Amino acid sequence: MKRTWLLSVAGAALLSLNATAQADTLRVTVAEYSSKTGPYFEEAATAFEAANPETDVQIEVVPWDVLLQKLTTDISGGANADLSIIGTRWLIDFVDQGIAAPFDSYMSDEFNDRFFPTFLSPSVMDDKTYGLPIAASARAMYYNKDLFEQAGISQVPNTWEDLAAAAEKIAALGDDVYGYGMQGKEIETDVYFYYAFWAYGGNLIDADGTSGLDSEAGYQAAKLYKSMIDGGLTQPGVTSNTREDVQNLFKRGKVGMMITAPFLSSQIATEAPELSYGVAAIPEGPSGARGTYGVTDSMIMFENSEVKETAWKFLDMLFEAEWRSKFTGGEGFLPVNKAVAAEPAFADNADLKAFAAVLPDARFAPVIPGWEEIAAATSDALQTIYLGDGEVEATLDGAAEKIDRILGN
Amino acid sequence: MTRSPFTNPYVLILPGFLLSAFIILWPLFQLGNISLSEVNRFGQIRGFAGFENYLAVFNDPDFYGALWRTLIWTFGIVIGSIGTALPIAIVLHEDFYGRGLARVIIMLPWAVSLTMTAIVWRWALSGESGMLNSALMGLGLIDTNIQWLAQSSTAFPMQILIGILVTVPFTVTIFLGGLSSIPDDLYEAARLEGANPFQLFARITLPLIRPFLNIAIVLNTIYVFNSFPIIWATTQGGPANSTDILVTYLYKLGFRFGKLGEASALSIMMFALLLFFTLIYVVLAMRGEKE
């Protein structure tokens, strides 16, 4: 009897202690984009705690590769944070399962107006906003000016035919110089193919809801890539080169052209400052079509969070120009805030201008469940083609069939 | 003599049983439960699915490729590492100047995390800037770079070689323990009788370290069958799933594609397969010992 009494007193004391000292604990899962990500969010947390002394903000920094795995295990065990960064292409699963909470009741017109609509729209589903774009990037073509000069190329390629011709001239310069750097391994192997696929008029998902890989555009783009590989216009061993591997070749001045995201510019600035390069639009196809890949990562709030008000306050701070500018500049992303884009550091940056120019052509990963599996099926088919283990038409038809099954057709 | 209920053998093993049940049986039960359920992307159970998840795994053509490669992978590494570790252990058991240093060098790879070793090998095998290619070039063995990880015909054998390399230290340790348990006078007596080194090995060393050989085979089979980092860090099972083994396939299924039901079904099957092989081996080994 006495013991229960003691316990309940202790319990009550603990509870009241909790209530006065720490009203809210806000947990935030963030993806590690670079070594600057963790310190940035810790700094933001400290600033927020200073302004809201009763709040404790806990930042969990997770490498990109294991982010989805961590979120999956956290959610299944009911131990997820209050806020998290996710790839916007995963958002539909979070919304379908009622895991992400809509922001609409918190968002004022002023808040809404901070963003470029292009970047906010991918996280709007059923007219509700479930994610705020924390990071955004698009892809453009990087080219090595010195190699262009040595090979006597005066015009930056505007079509894929021009690109192949330029690649041939650059490849002829020597054994260890390659015309077009081609990615063939790991994440975004499929995307590297879409650049040509879109230019030839392809669509990832056709109007009838089936895969567009088994189309004339798919065959032409794949044959173009395969002919470049066979002709020695790309670096050897394409299927062992990730995006980072190709970027490293570019930084070392061994690759004439490659397509990648704005963060290569900031890497070149620190790792290979003497490299003379330019950024241009991705070449267009025979009909003048072109497409770049737009990617956003979103900050989401979990439906089961008990501190939504505090979480929103933290987001409101993060998406102010001052904090956004620091993040965007540090990581080398495209500004998603209008105010940030207008700052001289971003507005006068030639590389970023080139990226801003291609944005109207940006296409985002389609909002469909199972996108990761579709991307993997496409990458597998492409690797088979690049290795010469399968005919272009048959392999793409097989992949399209598999994708149609995933889509439920 | 009356026996206290507290010394009943079942009571005595109870704490140990509860601990292992908590660590092994409970997750296994959860896994079995998920594998028979409809689960969403986030592992939340949505209904009963019967054997649908198991059927889905059996209907996936990639599963059979991964299964076949898992067998090659496991047998390749277990046999390869035992074949390498036995001579090394015998040499290290001999008394020679610098034996301590030699032992440290052999054991050193063990101290490095498996993932780290695998990542270093990924760099070493890189086609353009890899150490292996420059070493082979320097020796004049090749004149163009080999793209080791670009196709499975070179990537998979290299992965097995890396697997052997990292398994050797542990296996050598087991064998050294076995060798030091053999009394020296057995060898002395045999030498007096005129036995040659091969006879010493075949008639004395091999039979007496047999229990240690069995332990090495069983433990290595279990570790290697479930070993994830080497393949994941070098090729992620690619290109086009051609270096996938069951664990990497399982990881993709569960955490990339979000098919947690199928992934759980596959885990249960892998557990059963491993248990089956281990049991067969243990039974065979014990029968051999009795004879």
Chai-1 contact restraints between the chains, C-beta under 6 A:
chainA,res_idxA,chainB,res_idxB,connection_type,confidence,min_distance_angstrom,max_distance_angstrom,comment,restraint_id
A,Q69,B,F255,contact,1.0,0.0,6.0,A-B,restraint_1
A,T72,B,F42,contact,1.0,0.0,6.0,A-B,restraint_2
A,I75,B,F42,contact,1.0,0.0,6.0,A-B,restraint_3
A,S76,B,F42,contact,1.0,0.0,6.0,A-B,restraint_4
A,S76,B,G43,contact,1.0,0.0,6.0,A-B,restraint_5
A,D93,B,R41,contact,1.0,0.0,6.0,A-B,restraint_6
A,Q97,B,N40,contact,1.0,0.0,6.0,A-B,restraint_7
A,E186,B,Q236,contact,1.0,0.0,6.0,A-B,restraint_8
A,P236,B,Q147,contact,1.0,0.0,6.0,A-B,restraint_9
A,G237,B,G127,contact,1.0,0.0,6.0,A-B,restraint_10
A,G237,B,Q147,contact,1.0,0.0,6.0,A-B,restraint_11
A,G237,B,A150,contact,1.0,0.0,6.0,A-B,restraint_12
A,T239,B,A150,contact,1.0,0.0,6.0,A-B,restraint_13
A,T239,B,P239,contact,1.0,0.0,6.0,A-B,restraint_14
A,S240,B,G127,contact,1.0,0.0,6.0,A-B,restraint_15
A,S240,B,Q147,contact,1.0,0.0,6.0,A-B,restraint_16
A,S240,B,L149,contact,1.0,0.0,6.0,A-B,restraint_17
A,S240,B,A150,contact,1.0,0.0,6.0,A-B,restraint_18
A,E372,B,R256,contact,1.0,0.0,6.0,A-B,restraint_19
A,E372,B,F257,contact,1.0,0.0,6.0,A-B,restraint_20
A,E373,B,F257,contact,1.0,0.0,6.0,A-B,restraint_21
A,D380,B,A240,contact,1.0,0.0,6.0,A-B,restraint_22
A,D380,B,N241,contact,1.0,0.0,6.0,A-B,restraint_23
A,Q383,B,P239,contact,1.0,0.0,6.0,A-B,restraint_24
A,Q383,B,A240,contact,1.0,0.0,6.0,A-B,restraint_25
A,T384,B,A240,contact,1.0,0.0,6.0,A-B,restraint_26
A,L387,B,Q151,contact,1.0,0.0,6.0,A-B,restraint_27
